Amino acid sequence: MGYEQQPPYVRVADALRWRIQAGEWQVGERLPSRAKLAEEYGVGANVTQRAQERLIIEGLLEGRAGSGTFVRQPRKRGRMVRSRHRETRGGSPFRADMDELGKRGTWDCHSEARVPAPEDIAQRLGIAAGDPCVRTSYEFLADGQPAQLSTSWEPMAITDGTPILLPEMGPMAGSGVVERMRSIDVDIERAIEIPRPGRATREQAGLLGIAPGELVLCIERTYIDTSGRPVEAADIVVPDSRWEVAYEVPVAPKQ
């Protein structure tokens, strides 16, 4: 979509964002009234209101009842590093990530067995739609604060009848997918991750303690074993206002 085809509120939001980042208004400074901005950009006041609401969601502005809209202090964001290294530390990769940041990593989860695989998950797992899976929903916490969400799908054709059928029960409870699968002689060779920007749904916002529509990073992850078989698919949601995600890519040394 070209610039002229964008909705007016998006064009105004882009213009205001550029002016804020250029330093025209400093942190704590009040923006001109919506009416004045509307006149400046040749739009209605409702358009400038939507533009400012968009920037509030992004964390650049904050509204103060009865006072106006102000430039917000930039929020401090933690960094989650996703790399091959995180899968080799034993135990839970998330807990190890938080340990490195000096935070306590915990989680709540709920598993259901014999859940029919929806079409999109079935395609990622290389199984038929409707095949039974174990679906586990996770809420990950850093020092007790929501850090990310994840919904995991594992084909029961792989784990049924084994001690790891339910991820958070049995002898491997609390371990990551790689270690759990290894315990039943399934060796995961690689993970494919597709990160996409998104907006928090009302349900996700409630679990993450953010506003509906706030920016999130959605990561579509699929684990694949040494035979090329997908063994787990997960959808991970990270609140952009609190965390940035960095990918560490190994480079082969010079021979």
Disulfide bonds with the S-S distance in Angstrom:
none
